[in-house]
C-alpha cells in the first residue's frame, strides 16, 4: 500500500494571492492589524502564519491565541470572496489532474492531503480550481496542528482510524514545493518528492533531501516512477 500526500499551495494549485489577501484582511478585522505585507507564507501552516504576522506587529501569544479561532473563521469567509473575485485567476498546476487520475487507477494507493491550510480553506481552494476535495481520501491540515512537522503522523493515524489501514516509512510519499514539505516527514522515514512550481528550484529541493524533484508534475510517468521506486536501501 502507498499513501501519497499532496501539499496544496504551490504544488496542486496557485490561488493567485487569494490566501494571502484573505489572511491579511481577516487579521485586520479581528486583531486590528493585518501584519506586514512582506512576510513569507510558503511551507507554513495557517495558524503559524497568523502567529508570525501578529508577533511582528507586537501582539502577545496569549492575545493571539485568544482570538485565533475567530480569526481563522473570518479567514474562511474572506477566502471565499477572494477566490471568487473575477480580477484574479486561481488555477491548477500542470500535470496535477493527470497524476491524480493515474494514482486513482493504481490498486493499493490512497491519495491524500498534507497541507498547512486549515481544512475549510483547503477545500475552498481545491474547489475554486475545479478539483473535487473529496478526491482525497485522507488529510492532515493546519487546523490539526500548528507545526507542519506533526502532520505526517496525523495523516498516518487518521488513515488507520478511518480506514483501518496501516502504512510506515517509504510507503508514505509527500509531494510538495518547499523545504518544509521535504523535511516534515523525515523522522518517520517518509519519501518526499519535490516540485519546483513554488519558490524553490529543483536543485534546492534535492539539496534538502528530496528523493526526486521535478520542474512540475506534468511528467506523469516520471513522477509515478519516483513514487513507486523500490527503497534505496540502508
N, C-alpha and C positions, 0 to 999 in steps of 0.2 A: 504494500500500500504506500502511496505517496500523498502527503498533504502539501499542496502548493499554495502559498500565501502571497497575495499581491498587495504591495503598497498602492495608494491611490494617486495622490498629487505628484505629478512629475513622472509617474510610472504608467498608470492606466489612463490618466487624463490631465488636461490643463484646464483650470477653471477661469482662465483669463482674468485673474486677480479677484474673483468674487469672494473667495475665502478670506483673503487679507482685508479687503474693504469691509466685509461683514464683521470681522473681529474688531477692527478699529471703531466702527460705528457702535457696536454693542458695548464696548468698554466706555465710550463717551456717554452713552445713555445710562449705564449702570453705575460707573465709578466717577463720572465727570471728567475723565481724561482718557484719550484714545491710545496713549503710548506713542513712542517715537516711530516715525514712518520708515526709518531705515533699518528696522530690526529684521533679522533673517528668520523665516518661519520653517524652512525646509528641514526635514528629518526630526521634527519635534511633535509632541502631542499638543492638542488644543489647550488643555489646562496648563501645560508647561509654557506655551506661548503667552497665555493670559498672565501668568505669574511673572514671567520675564519682562513683559511690556510694562506692567504696573510697578514692578520694583524699580525699573528705570525712571518711572515718573514719581518715585518716592513713597509708594504705598507699602505699608507693613503687611507681612504674611497673614496675620490674623484678620486684618481688614479684607485682604484679597479672598481668603477662604470663606469669610462670612457671606460674601456676595457672589462667589463662584457659580453656584447653581443657577442663580438668576441671570448672570452674565452669559452662561452657555445657552440657556433657554432663549434669551434675547438674540444671541448669535444665530441660532437656527432660524428664527423668524426673519432676521435681516438677510441671511444667506439666501433664502427663497426669493426675496426681492432682487438681490444682486444676480442670482443665476438667471432670472427672468428678464433682466434688463436688455433690451434689444441693441444697446450700444456695444455690448460685449458678446464674444462667441466662445463659450466653453466647448471643448472638443475632446473626443477620444484620441489617444495617441496611436501612431502607426502600428499595425500588427496585433493590437490587443485583442480585438474581437476574434480574429482568426486563431490566435493562440488559445483563447478560452474555448472556442469550438473544438479545436484539436484535443485539448485536455479532457473535455467532457466526453469525447469518444473513446478515451482510454479506460479500460477496466481497472478498478483499484485505485483510481485517482480522485481525490477530494480537493476541490478548488475553494479557497477561502480568501479572507482579507486579513492583513496585518497593517494597521494604519493609525497614525496619530489623530485622525479625525474622530470626534465623538460619533457614535453610531448614527444618530439622526442626520448629521452633516454628511457623513459618508454616503448614506442612501440618497440624499438630495443631490449630491454632486454626480453620482453614477446615473441617476435618472435623467439629469439635465443633459447628459451626452448620449442618451439612448441605450444605456447598458442597464439591464434589469438587475437591481440589487440582489434579487433572490437567486441569481445565478451562483452566488457564493454561499456554500453550504454552512460555513462556519466563519467566525470572525473574532478578532481581538482589536479593540478600539481605544482611542484616547479616553473615552468615558469609562473604560475598565481600570486604567491605571495611568497616572501622570508620567511615569517613567517608561520610555519605549522598551528598555531592556527587559521589562516584566511581561511584555505582550506575547512573546513566543510560547512561554509556559502556560499562559492563559489560553491561548489558542489550542494548544495540545490538550489541556484539561477539558476545555469546552467540547472538543471533538469527542472525547471519551464520555462526557456527561450526556451529550445529546444523541450520539450515535452508537456508543459502546465500543468505538474503535480506538486502538492504541497505536501511536507512532513514536519513534525515537530517532535521534541522530540524523543521519543524512536522508532519512525518509521524510523529513520536513525540509521544504525548499522555500526560501523567501526571495521574492523578486522585488527589487527596489532601486531607487535612483540616488540614494545618499549613503555616505559612510555609516550613518546610524542604522540603515537597513542592513548593511553588510555585517555590522558588528553586533547587532542586538541579540542574535541567537547563538553567538559563539560558545557560551557556557553550556549549551545543550548539544553542541556538535552539529548545528543546523547548517545545511548548504545554502549559501547566499549567491544569488546571481544579480549582477548589476546591469542597469540600463541607463545610458547617458542621455536621457531625454529631459533631465533636470539641469542642475548647475554644476555637475561633476562629469569629468571625461571618463572614457573607458579606462585609460591608464591610471587615473586617480582611484577608480573603484577597484581595479585589480590590486593596486598598492595597499588598499585597505583589507585585502584578503578575500575578495570575491572569487568564487570557484571559476566563474566565467563572467564576461561583460560584453555588452552589445551596444552599438550606436542607437538602436531602437529595437522593438520587438517584431519587426516585420520579417525577420529570418526565422520563420516558424520552425523549420526543420532543425536549424542550429540551436535554437532555444530548447526545443524538446530533447535534443541530444545532451545538452548540458544538464537538464533536469534529471534525465534517466541514466546518465553515465554511471558506471559502477563506482563504488567508493574508491578513493585514491590510495587507500592502504594506511598503515600506521605512520 
